[in-house]
């Protein structure tokens, strides 16, 4: 039974890898940006767990910035994806402009929260 489960897992990983190989480069770049934002947030949480959270508002600002940026990047990925029929009339330039404007607003709020 364990051999069957590991075989199924390997088959799943191979199929996901082959399906992701067909993904356009622009979406792969956005995916990499999302992974970077999440990894940065995780590093901040680990740092807080090890060292402490003395300026707690700074810690919250950093983590919320990472999470907000990742969420906005996911929204950008959804809008830029050509296979998504819901945003077929939205040009990629408009989606990117929305992403930049929302990031600007997000980081202005974060800077205000810092104090």
Chimera marker file (.cmm) of the C-alpha trace (Angstrom):
<marker_set name="trace">
<marker id="1" x="0.000" y="0.000" z="0.000" r="1" g="1" b="0" radius="0.5"/>
<marker id="2" x="2.836" y="2.424" z="0.796" r="1" g="1" b="0" radius="0.5"/>
<marker id="3" x="4.473" y="1.658" z="-2.548" r="1" g="1" b="0" radius="0.5"/>
<marker id="4" x="1.221" y="2.420" z="-4.345" r="1" g="1" b="0" radius="0.5"/>
<marker id="5" x="0.851" y="5.759" z="-2.537" r="1" g="1" b="0" radius="0.5"/>
<marker id="6" x="4.409" y="6.805" z="-3.396" r="1" g="1" b="0" radius="0.5"/>
<marker id="7" x="3.856" y="5.716" z="-7.007" r="1" g="1" b="0" radius="0.5"/>
<marker id="8" x="0.698" y="7.840" z="-7.139" r="1" g="1" b="0" radius="0.5"/>
<marker id="9" x="2.570" y="10.789" z="-5.651" r="1" g="1" b="0" radius="0.5"/>
<marker id="10" x="5.339" y="10.495" z="-8.248" r="1" g="1" b="0" radius="0.5"/>
<marker id="11" x="2.766" y="10.278" z="-11.037" r="1" g="1" b="0" radius="0.5"/>
<marker id="12" x="1.035" y="13.366" z="-9.678" r="1" g="1" b="0" radius="0.5"/>
<marker id="13" x="4.296" y="15.310" z="-9.470" r="1" g="1" b="0" radius="0.5"/>
<marker id="14" x="5.228" y="14.331" z="-13.043" r="1" g="1" b="0" radius="0.5"/>
<marker id="15" x="1.839" y="15.384" z="-14.382" r="1" g="1" b="0" radius="0.5"/>
<marker id="16" x="1.988" y="18.710" z="-12.541" r="1" g="1" b="0" radius="0.5"/>
<marker id="17" x="5.495" y="19.346" z="-13.850" r="1" g="1" b="0" radius="0.5"/>
<marker id="18" x="4.488" y="18.588" z="-17.443" r="1" g="1" b="0" radius="0.5"/>
<marker id="19" x="1.391" y="20.795" z="-17.142" r="1" g="1" b="0" radius="0.5"/>
<marker id="20" x="3.439" y="23.652" z="-15.646" r="1" g="1" b="0" radius="0.5"/>
<marker id="21" x="5.962" y="23.387" z="-18.482" r="1" g="1" b="0" radius="0.5"/>
<marker id="22" x="3.236" y="24.640" z="-20.821" r="1" g="1" b="0" radius="0.5"/>
<marker id="23" x="2.663" y="27.736" z="-18.684" r="1" g="1" b="0" radius="0.5"/>
<marker id="24" x="3.682" y="31.010" z="-20.373" r="1" g="1" b="0" radius="0.5"/>
<marker id="25" x="6.898" y="32.644" z="-19.183" r="1" g="1" b="0" radius="0.5"/>
<marker id="26" x="5.183" y="35.770" z="-17.876" r="1" g="1" b="0" radius="0.5"/>
<marker id="27" x="3.059" y="33.664" z="-15.513" r="1" g="1" b="0" radius="0.5"/>
<marker id="28" x="6.141" y="31.793" z="-14.329" r="1" g="1" b="0" radius="0.5"/>
<marker id="29" x="7.817" y="35.106" z="-13.503" r="1" g="1" b="0" radius="0.5"/>
<marker id="30" x="4.753" y="36.211" z="-11.537" r="1" g="1" b="0" radius="0.5"/>
<marker id="31" x="4.755" y="32.844" z="-9.739" r="1" g="1" b="0" radius="0.5"/>
<marker id="32" x="8.385" y="33.367" z="-8.797" r="1" g="1" b="0" radius="0.5"/>
<marker id="33" x="7.537" y="36.820" z="-7.421" r="1" g="1" b="0" radius="0.5"/>
<marker id="34" x="4.704" y="35.322" z="-5.341" r="1" g="1" b="0" radius="0.5"/>
<marker id="35" x="7.034" y="32.661" z="-3.933" r="1" g="1" b="0" radius="0.5"/>
<marker id="36" x="9.594" y="35.365" z="-3.083" r="1" g="1" b="0" radius="0.5"/>
<marker id="37" x="6.982" y="37.482" z="-1.271" r="1" g="1" b="0" radius="0.5"/>
<marker id="38" x="5.756" y="34.505" z="0.750" r="1" g="1" b="0" radius="0.5"/>
<marker id="39" x="9.324" y="33.388" z="1.562" r="1" g="1" b="0" radius="0.5"/>
<marker id="40" x="10.186" y="36.898" z="2.746" r="1" g="1" b="0" radius="0.5"/>
<marker id="41" x="7.164" y="36.873" z="5.049" r="1" g="1" b="0" radius="0.5"/>
<marker id="42" x="8.156" y="33.473" z="6.430" r="1" g="1" b="0" radius="0.5"/>
<marker id="43" x="11.701" y="34.706" z="7.106" r="1" g="1" b="0" radius="0.5"/>
<marker id="44" x="10.264" y="37.648" z="9.038" r="1" g="1" b="0" radius="0.5"/>
<marker id="45" x="8.051" y="35.346" z="11.105" r="1" g="1" b="0" radius="0.5"/>
<marker id="46" x="11.006" y="33.058" z="11.853" r="1" g="1" b="0" radius="0.5"/>
<marker id="47" x="13.124" y="36.052" z="12.834" r="1" g="1" b="0" radius="0.5"/>
<marker id="48" x="10.368" y="37.261" z="15.151" r="1" g="1" b="0" radius="0.5"/>
<marker id="49" x="10.091" y="33.798" z="16.710" r="1" g="1" b="0" radius="0.5"/>
<marker id="50" x="13.847" y="33.607" z="17.345" r="1" g="1" b="0" radius="0.5"/>
<marker id="51" x="14.742" y="37.180" z="18.292" r="1" g="1" b="0" radius="0.5"/>
<marker id="52" x="11.455" y="38.577" z="19.566" r="1" g="1" b="0" radius="0.5"/>
<marker id="53" x="8.927" y="41.124" z="18.464" r="1" g="1" b="0" radius="0.5"/>
<marker id="54" x="9.971" y="44.266" z="20.310" r="1" g="1" b="0" radius="0.5"/>
<marker id="55" x="8.753" y="46.773" z="17.710" r="1" g="1" b="0" radius="0.5"/>
<marker id="56" x="5.583" y="44.771" z="17.063" r="1" g="1" b="0" radius="0.5"/>
<marker id="57" x="4.128" y="47.308" z="14.637" r="1" g="1" b="0" radius="0.5"/>
<marker id="58" x="7.251" y="46.975" z="12.482" r="1" g="1" b="0" radius="0.5"/>
<marker id="59" x="6.859" y="43.207" z="12.444" r="1" g="1" b="0" radius="0.5"/>
<marker id="60" x="3.185" y="43.495" z="11.517" r="1" g="1" b="0" radius="0.5"/>
<marker id="61" x="3.969" y="46.030" z="8.812" r="1" g="1" b="0" radius="0.5"/>
<marker id="62" x="6.580" y="43.778" z="7.243" r="1" g="1" b="0" radius="0.5"/>
<marker id="63" x="4.435" y="40.661" z="7.290" r="1" g="1" b="0" radius="0.5"/>
<marker id="64" x="1.325" y="42.480" z="6.065" r="1" g="1" b="0" radius="0.5"/>
<marker id="65" x="3.380" y="44.030" z="3.289" r="1" g="1" b="0" radius="0.5"/>
<marker id="66" x="4.540" y="40.574" z="2.160" r="1" g="1" b="0" radius="0.5"/>
<marker id="67" x="1.073" y="39.062" z="2.374" r="1" g="1" b="0" radius="0.5"/>
<marker id="68" x="-0.565" y="42.017" z="0.628" r="1" g="1" b="0" radius="0.5"/>
<marker id="69" x="2.013" y="42.003" z="-2.139" r="1" g="1" b="0" radius="0.5"/>
<marker id="70" x="1.524" y="38.269" z="-2.662" r="1" g="1" b="0" radius="0.5"/>
<marker id="71" x="-2.258" y="38.672" z="-2.823" r="1" g="1" b="0" radius="0.5"/>
<marker id="72" x="-1.986" y="41.501" z="-5.328" r="1" g="1" b="0" radius="0.5"/>
<marker id="73" x="0.434" y="39.431" z="-7.415" r="1" g="1" b="0" radius="0.5"/>
<marker id="74" x="-2.044" y="36.542" z="-7.428" r="1" g="1" b="0" radius="0.5"/>
<marker id="75" x="-4.703" y="38.966" z="-8.669" r="1" g="1" b="0" radius="0.5"/>
<marker id="76" x="-2.305" y="40.124" z="-11.387" r="1" g="1" b="0" radius="0.5"/>
<marker id="77" x="-1.645" y="36.508" z="-12.378" r="1" g="1" b="0" radius="0.5"/>
<marker id="78" x="-5.371" y="35.817" z="-12.656" r="1" g="1" b="0" radius="0.5"/>
<marker id="79" x="-5.932" y="38.896" z="-14.815" r="1" g="1" b="0" radius="0.5"/>
<marker id="80" x="-2.934" y="38.319" z="-17.117" r="1" g="1" b="0" radius="0.5"/>
<marker id="81" x="-3.663" y="34.622" z="-17.702" r="1" g="1" b="0" radius="0.5"/>
<marker id="82" x="-4.962" y="34.203" z="-21.266" r="1" g="1" b="0" radius="0.5"/>
<marker id="83" x="-6.856" y="31.018" z="-20.359" r="1" g="1" b="0" radius="0.5"/>
<marker id="84" x="-9.029" y="32.954" z="-17.892" r="1" g="1" b="0" radius="0.5"/>
<marker id="85" x="-12.092" y="33.973" z="-19.894" r="1" g="1" b="0" radius="0.5"/>
<marker id="86" x="-13.423" y="36.321" z="-17.225" r="1" g="1" b="0" radius="0.5"/>
<marker id="87" x="-10.744" y="38.957" z="-17.953" r="1" g="1" b="0" radius="0.5"/>
<marker id="88" x="-10.402" y="38.420" z="-21.709" r="1" g="1" b="0" radius="0.5"/>
<marker id="89" x="-11.276" y="42.059" z="-22.501" r="1" g="1" b="0" radius="0.5"/>
<marker id="90" x="-8.788" y="43.438" z="-19.968" r="1" g="1" b="0" radius="0.5"/>
<marker id="91" x="-5.423" y="44.305" z="-21.556" r="1" g="1" b="0" radius="0.5"/>
<marker id="92" x="-2.323" y="43.161" z="-19.640" r="1" g="1" b="0" radius="0.5"/>
<marker id="93" x="-1.106" y="46.765" z="-19.400" r="1" g="1" b="0" radius="0.5"/>
<marker id="94" x="-4.258" y="47.739" z="-17.513" r="1" g="1" b="0" radius="0.5"/>
<marker id="95" x="-3.861" y="44.766" z="-15.160" r="1" g="1" b="0" radius="0.5"/>
<marker id="96" x="-0.260" y="45.780" z="-14.476" r="1" g="1" b="0" radius="0.5"/>
<marker id="97" x="-1.280" y="49.408" z="-13.897" r="1" g="1" b="0" radius="0.5"/>
<marker id="98" x="-3.897" y="48.225" z="-11.384" r="1" g="1" b="0" radius="0.5"/>
<marker id="99" x="-1.225" y="46.096" z="-9.686" r="1" g="1" b="0" radius="0.5"/>
<marker id="100" x="1.176" y="49.031" z="-9.397" r="1" g="1" b="0" radius="0.5"/>
<marker id="101" x="-1.504" y="51.434" z="-8.141" r="1" g="1" b="0" radius="0.5"/>
<marker id="102" x="-2.786" y="48.958" z="-5.528" r="1" g="1" b="0" radius="0.5"/>
<marker id="103" x="0.783" y="48.242" z="-4.396" r="1" g="1" b="0" radius="0.5"/>
<marker id="104" x="1.359" y="51.971" z="-4.004" r="1" g="1" b="0" radius="0.5"/>
<marker id="105" x="-1.767" y="52.334" z="-1.864" r="1" g="1" b="0" radius="0.5"/>
<marker id="106" x="-0.860" y="49.222" z="0.154" r="1" g="1" b="0" radius="0.5"/>
<marker id="107" x="2.625" y="50.467" z="0.937" r="1" g="1" b="0" radius="0.5"/>
<marker id="108" x="1.394" y="53.970" z="1.799" r="1" g="1" b="0" radius="0.5"/>
<marker id="109" x="-0.934" y="52.368" z="4.360" r="1" g="1" b="0" radius="0.5"/>
<marker id="110" x="1.926" y="50.202" z="5.639" r="1" g="1" b="0" radius="0.5"/>
<marker id="111" x="4.211" y="53.228" z="5.994" r="1" g="1" b="0" radius="0.5"/>
<marker id="112" x="1.444" y="55.057" z="7.856" r="1" g="1" b="0" radius="0.5"/>
<marker id="113" x="1.073" y="52.070" z="10.197" r="1" g="1" b="0" radius="0.5"/>
<marker id="114" x="4.792" y="52.176" z="11.003" r="1" g="1" b="0" radius="0.5"/>
<marker id="115" x="4.299" y="55.521" z="12.624" r="1" g="1" b="0" radius="0.5"/>
<link id1="1" id2="2" r="1" g="1" b="0" radius="0.2"/>
<link id1="2" id2="3" r="1" g="1" b="0" radius="0.2"/>
<link id1="3" id2="4" r="1" g="1" b="0" radius="0.2"/>
<link id1="4" id2="5" r="1" g="1" b="0" radius="0.2"/>
<link id1="5" id2="6" r="1" g="1" b="0" radius="0.2"/>
<link id1="6" id2="7" r="1" g="1" b="0" radius="0.2"/>
<link id1="7" id2="8" r="1" g="1" b="0" radius="0.2"/>
<link id1="8" id2="9" r="1" g="1" b="0" radius="0.2"/>
<link id1="9" id2="10" r="1" g="1" b="0" radius="0.2"/>
<link id1="10" id2="11" r="1" g="1" b="0" radius="0.2"/>
<link id1="11" id2="12" r="1" g="1" b="0" radius="0.2"/>
<link id1="12" id2="13" r="1" g="1" b="0" radius="0.2"/>
<link id1="13" id2="14" r="1" g="1" b="0" radius="0.2"/>
<link id1="14" id2="15" r="1" g="1" b="0" radius="0.2"/>
<link id1="15" id2="16" r="1" g="1" b="0" radius="0.2"/>
<link id1="16" id2="17" r="1" g="1" b="0" radius="0.2"/>
<link id1="17" id2="18" r="1" g="1" b="0" radius="0.2"/>
<link id1="18" id2="19" r="1" g="1" b="0" radius="0.2"/>
<link id1="19" id2="20" r="1" g="1" b="0" radius="0.2"/>
<link id1="20" id2="21" r="1" g="1" b="0" radius="0.2"/>
<link id1="21" id2="22" r="1" g="1" b="0" radius="0.2"/>
<link id1="22" id2="23" r="1" g="1" b="0" radius="0.2"/>
<link id1="23" id2="24" r="1" g="1" b="0" radius="0.2"/>
<link id1="24" id2="25" r="1" g="1" b="0" radius="0.2"/>
<link id1="25" id2="26" r="1" g="1" b="0" radius="0.2"/>
<link id1="26" id2="27" r="1" g="1" b="0" radius="0.2"/>
<link id1="27" id2="28" r="1" g="1" b="0" radius="0.2"/>
<link id1="28" id2="29" r="1" g="1" b="0" radius="0.2"/>
<link id1="29" id2="30" r="1" g="1" b="0" radius="0.2"/>
<link id1="30" id2="31" r="1" g="1" b="0" radius="0.2"/>
<link id1="31" id2="32" r="1" g="1" b="0" radius="0.2"/>
<link id1="32" id2="33" r="1" g="1" b="0" radius="0.2"/>
<link id1="33" id2="34" r="1" g="1" b="0" radius="0.2"/>
<link id1="34" id2="35" r="1" g="1" b="0" radius="0.2"/>
<link id1="35" id2="36" r="1" g="1" b="0" radius="0.2"/>
<link id1="36" id2="37" r="1" g="1" b="0" radius="0.2"/>
<link id1="37" id2="38" r="1" g="1" b="0" radius="0.2"/>
<link id1="38" id2="39" r="1" g="1" b="0" radius="0.2"/>
<link id1="39" id2="40" r="1" g="1" b="0" radius="0.2"/>
<link id1="40" id2="41" r="1" g="1" b="0" radius="0.2"/>
<link id1="41" id2="42" r="1" g="1" b="0" radius="0.2"/>
<link id1="42" id2="43" r="1" g="1" b="0" radius="0.2"/>
<link id1="43" id2="44" r="1" g="1" b="0" radius="0.2"/>
<link id1="44" id2="45" r="1" g="1" b="0" radius="0.2"/>
<link id1="45" id2="46" r="1" g="1" b="0" radius="0.2"/>
<link id1="46" id2="47" r="1" g="1" b="0" radius="0.2"/>
<link id1="47" id2="48" r="1" g="1" b="0" radius="0.2"/>
<link id1="48" id2="49" r="1" g="1" b="0" radius="0.2"/>
<link id1="49" id2="50" r="1" g="1" b="0" radius="0.2"/>
<link id1="50" id2="51" r="1" g="1" b="0" radius="0.2"/>
<link id1="51" id2="52" r="1" g="1" b="0" radius="0.2"/>
<link id1="52" id2="53" r="1" g="1" b="0" radius="0.2"/>
<link id1="53" id2="54" r="1" g="1" b="0" radius="0.2"/>
<link id1="54" id2="55" r="1" g="1" b="0" radius="0.2"/>
<link id1="55" id2="56" r="1" g="1" b="0" radius="0.2"/>
<link id1="56" id2="57" r="1" g="1" b="0" radius="0.2"/>
<link id1="57" id2="58" r="1" g="1" b="0" radius="0.2"/>
<link id1="58" id2="59" r="1" g="1" b="0" radius="0.2"/>
<link id1="59" id2="60" r="1" g="1" b="0" radius="0.2"/>
<link id1="60" id2="61" r="1" g="1" b="0" radius="0.2"/>
<link id1="61" id2="62" r="1" g="1" b="0" radius="0.2"/>
<link id1="62" id2="63" r="1" g="1" b="0" radius="0.2"/>
<link id1="63" id2="64" r="1" g="1" b="0" radius="0.2"/>
<link id1="64" id2="65" r="1" g="1" b="0" radius="0.2"/>
<link id1="65" id2="66" r="1" g="1" b="0" radius="0.2"/>
<link id1="66" id2="67" r="1" g="1" b="0" radius="0.2"/>
<link id1="67" id2="68" r="1" g="1" b="0" radius="0.2"/>
<link id1="68" id2="69" r="1" g="1" b="0" radius="0.2"/>
<link id1="69" id2="70" r="1" g="1" b="0" radius="0.2"/>
<link id1="70" id2="71" r="1" g="1" b="0" radius="0.2"/>
<link id1="71" id2="72" r="1" g="1" b="0" radius="0.2"/>
<link id1="72" id2="73" r="1" g="1" b="0" radius="0.2"/>
<link id1="73" id2="74" r="1" g="1" b="0" radius="0.2"/>
<link id1="74" id2="75" r="1" g="1" b="0" radius="0.2"/>
<link id1="75" id2="76" r="1" g="1" b="0" radius="0.2"/>
<link id1="76" id2="77" r="1" g="1" b="0" radius="0.2"/>
<link id1="77" id2="78" r="1" g="1" b="0" radius="0.2"/>
<link id1="78" id2="79" r="1" g="1" b="0" radius="0.2"/>
<link id1="79" id2="80" r="1" g="1" b="0" radius="0.2"/>
<link id1="80" id2="81" r="1" g="1" b="0" radius="0.2"/>
<link id1="81" id2="82" r="1" g="1" b="0" radius="0.2"/>
<link id1="82" id2="83" r="1" g="1" b="0" radius="0.2"/>
<link id1="83" id2="84" r="1" g="1" b="0" radius="0.2"/>
<link id1="84" id2="85" r="1" g="1" b="0" radius="0.2"/>
<link id1="85" id2="86" r="1" g="1" b="0" radius="0.2"/>
<link id1="86" id2="87" r="1" g="1" b="0" radius="0.2"/>
<link id1="87" id2="88" r="1" g="1" b="0" radius="0.2"/>
<link id1="88" id2="89" r="1" g="1" b="0" radius="0.2"/>
<link id1="89" id2="90" r="1" g="1" b="0" radius="0.2"/>
<link id1="90" id2="91" r="1" g="1" b="0" radius="0.2"/>
<link id1="91" id2="92" r="1" g="1" b="0" radius="0.2"/>
<link id1="92" id2="93" r="1" g="1" b="0" radius="0.2"/>
<link id1="93" id2="94" r="1" g="1" b="0" radius="0.2"/>
<link id1="94" id2="95" r="1" g="1" b="0" radius="0.2"/>
<link id1="95" id2="96" r="1" g="1" b="0" radius="0.2"/>
<link id1="96" id2="97" r="1" g="1" b="0" radius="0.2"/>
<link id1="97" id2="98" r="1" g="1" b="0" radius="0.2"/>
<link id1="98" id2="99" r="1" g="1" b="0" radius="0.2"/>
<link id1="99" id2="100" r="1" g="1" b="0" radius="0.2"/>
<link id1="100" id2="101" r="1" g="1" b="0" radius="0.2"/>
<link id1="101" id2="102" r="1" g="1" b="0" radius="0.2"/>
<link id1="102" id2="103" r="1" g="1" b="0" radius="0.2"/>
<link id1="103" id2="104" r="1" g="1" b="0" radius="0.2"/>
<link id1="104" id2="105" r="1" g="1" b="0" radius="0.2"/>
<link id1="105" id2="106" r="1" g="1" b="0" radius="0.2"/>
<link id1="106" id2="107" r="1" g="1" b="0" radius="0.2"/>
<link id1="107" id2="108" r="1" g="1" b="0" radius="0.2"/>
<link id1="108" id2="109" r="1" g="1" b="0" radius="0.2"/>
<link id1="109" id2="110" r="1" g="1" b="0" radius="0.2"/>
<link id1="110" id2="111" r="1" g="1" b="0" radius="0.2"/>
<link id1="111" id2="112" r="1" g="1" b="0" radius="0.2"/>
<link id1="112" id2="113" r="1" g="1" b="0" radius="0.2"/>
<link id1="113" id2="114" r="1" g="1" b="0" radius="0.2"/>
<link id1="114" id2="115" r="1" g="1" b="0" radius="0.2"/>
</marker_set>
